[in-house]
Amino acid sequence: MALNAAQKAQMESGKGFIAALDQSGGSTPKALSLYGVEPSDYNGDAEMFQAMHDMRARIILADAFTSEKVIGAILFERTMDGEINGKPVAQLLWEDRGVVPFLKIDKGLEDEANGVQVLKPMPELDGLLSRAAQAGIFGTKERSVIHAADEAGIEAVVAQQFDVARQVCAAGLVPIIEPEVNIQSQTKAEAEEMLASALMRHVETLTADQIVMLKLTLPEKAGIYDALADHANVLRVVALSGGYSTDEACARLGRNTKMIASFSRALTEGLNVKMTDDGFNAALGANIGKIYDASVA
């Protein structure tokens, strides 16, 4: 299956950032709580996920959420399977907002070993990728975590990520490889040096038609991932906020000129379910403007 040429061009050179709207089961209660929806406000998983869907729909339909500044959005599986205003979400994103849709495909993390957490097995991945392609999804995202500068651990994370990436490419989609480096790590800078080297080694093994994206923690050494951003097999390098405040994340992003943002918590900072539509749109618009400015700096 050939990639959508317009979507590929937008992801390769479009000005803006990727919105991460992919909080899953484990992170949903915290995300809702920050939005002003407490566990006492919903009963069971179905109501919790509906509240999350309502929040995401409000963001996607907001005035500022268009391809003028938001060039892509990462969805949770339930969101992909849902609808907004009677239209499948991925279809609405692209047709009505001009935003390229991605899908989070990982099923969580294994326990830490060798200073890292690798992906849990994904035995049903081929079926999910097929559904995603049918739904109009452009690419996927899969997240591992690196806690320490351990060569063996980092190699295990990167090797696994590229195995998954090849499976995603074979399904006609573009994988976002996300080996997050924990911002609390005592050896963060050293881990990032090892990660940059490991990523380049594995990128060099890709065939010409295997195109990937990278989603990486904002690094201690500015520009450390520039060579990866310039590689023919890498469509774009995007940055995760990783727990930094919006201001800190944007300041760090501004020093890494070949990365654009793919923020989650920073995007929704200060939003509240009780806001009027005007207040909500203004607050979200301010966040989008700040992240956009840092992405195109």
Secondary structure, 3 states (H helix, E strand, C coil): CCCCHHHHHHHHHCCCEEEEECCCCCCHHHHHHHCCCCHHHCCHHHHHHHHHHHHHHHHHCCCCCCCCCEEEEEECHHHHHCEECCEEHHHHHHHHHCCEEEEECCCCECCCECCEECECCCCCHHHHHHHHHHHCCCEEEEEEEECCCCHHHHHHHHHHHHHHHHHHHHCCCEEEEEEEECCCCCCHHHHHHHHHHHHHHHHCCCCCCCCEEEEEECCCCCCCCHHHHCCCCEEEEEEECCCCCHHHHHHHHHCCCCEEECCCHHHHCCCCCCCCHHHHHHHHHHHHHHHHHHHHC
